[in-house]
Amino acid sequence: MSLFYARQVCSGMHACDIIVYMIYEKVTEELKEAMKARDSLRVEVMRGMIAGFTNELVAKGMKPQEKVTDEIALPVIKRLAKQRKDSIEQFTKGGRTDLAEKESKELAILETYLPQMMSEDEVKKVVLAKQKELGVTDKSKMGMLIGAVMKELKDKADGNDVKQVVEELFN
C-alpha cells in the first residue's frame, strides 16, 4: 500500500487543486507496524497524533471521519512537539529525569513527521536580506523584522531561532 494519497478537487471550469494526504496515511500505516512490533511508546505517540488530528477536524467544523490533509496534520504535530519540549523543560527543572527522558523519546518520534528546519546560519542569511530590504536599522522595529522573516520562512524555521538571530543582530 502506498503512503501517498491525493485527491483532485475541481470546481467547474476552473483549475484543479491537488490535496495531499501523506502524513495521515504514514501515521496510520506506522501505527499498524508499531502495534505488530509491540512498541508501546510508538503506539501511544501515534494514537495521540491521530486523536489530535480528529480533534482538529472537529474544531474546524468538519466531520471526524473526513480525510486529514497535511495542512491540518502539520500544525497538530508541531503543537504536540512543543508540548513535549515544554514538558521536558519542566520535568528537568523538577528533577524528574525519568519523565523527561520519556518525553524526549516521544519528541524524537514526533519530529520524524515534521519538515526539516533551517539552520541558524540559513536563518541569519534570510534575516540580513530582509533587514536590508525593509531598511530596519534600530531595535524599535525588531518586531516588524521578526514578523516579516517569519512570514517568509513560514514552516521552514522555528520562531525562537528567528527571534534569537534578530536579537543578536541588535545587541
C-alpha positions, -999 to 999 in steps of 0.1 A, spaced: 0 0 0 13 34 -9 19 60 18 7 87 -6 -29 96 -13 -41 126 -33 -75 138 -44 -81 161 -72 -106 189 -63 -122 207 -93 -148 234 -94 -165 239 -127 -142 251 -155 -115 263 -131 -81 248 -125 -80 218 -102 -62 216 -69 -44 186 -57 -48 179 -20 -22 157 -4 -27 133 24 7 120 31 13 125 69 -20 109 80 -15 79 58 20 75 70 10 77 107 -18 52 103 5 28 85 32 31 111 7 27 139 -1 -7 125 36 -16 123 42 -4 158 13 -25 171 26 -56 154 61 -49 169 45 -43 203 63 -9 206 41 6 232 57 41 233 54 44 195 18 32 196 10 57 223 25 86 203 8 76 170 -26 73 188 -20 107 203 -14 122 169 -45 106 154 -66 118 183 -51 153 177 -60 151 140 -96 141 148 -99 169 174 -86 194 148 -111 183 123 -139 187 148 -126 221 158 -126 232 122 -163 222 119 -155 191 98 -166 155 104 -142 133 123 -142 107 95 -130 132 68 -96 128 54 -68 147 72 -47 169 49 -11 178 56 -23 214 62 -43 201 92 -18 175 103 14 196 105 1 222 130 -12 194 152 22 176 152 40 209 158 17 216 188 24 181 202 61 185 198 60 219 215 41 203 244 68 177 247 96 203 247 78 223 275 73 191 295 110 181 291 120 216 305 95 213 334 105 177 343 142 186 341 137 216 364 117 194 388 144 167 389 122 141 372 148 128 346 128 96 341 98 115 328 120 140 309 136 110 291 102 95 282 91 129 268 124 131 248 117 98 232 82 109 223 95 141 209 120 122 187 91 102 172 71 133 165 100 151 149 102 124 122 70 138 108 80 174 108 97 191 79 135 198 83 140 232 99 165 257 86 199 260 104 208 292 123 232 302 95 205 299 69 181 319 91 207 346 96 211 350 58 173 355 54 172 379 84 200 400 69 184 401 35 150 411 50 167 437 72 183 453 42 150 451 22 130 467 49 157 492 60 155 482 96 183 499 115 173 501 151 159 479 178 125 496 178 115 479 146 127 444 157 92 430 160 84 441 124 116 424 112 108 392 131 72 392 117 84 397 81 110 369 84 85 345 99 60 353 72 87 345 45 100 313 62 66 301 75 72 264 83 109 263 75 123 279 107 115 279 143 102 312 157 125 311 186 155 307 163 144 337 142 139 358 174 173 349 187 191 357 154 173 391 152 181 399 189 218 391 183 217 414 153 208 444 175 229 436 206 
